[in-house]
Amino acid sequence: KTERYYTVGYAPHNGKPNPPSAINLKGRWLEESGFITGMPVTVTVERGRIIIETQINF
């Protein structure tokens, strides 16, 4: 199990107030972990936790 550390930022909102929160995941570790560009994923949201899973089983 590998951990990565990010900070919640914001997504540009065309200069409008209160831009939405955003987390931008990137890195070669995504592909090494089975997340290939263009692959569909399922995002499950719980309080204090976000789970991202591929929709294709290996």
Helices and strands as residue ranges (DSSP letters): E 9-10, E 21-22, H 28-32, E 41-46, E 49-54
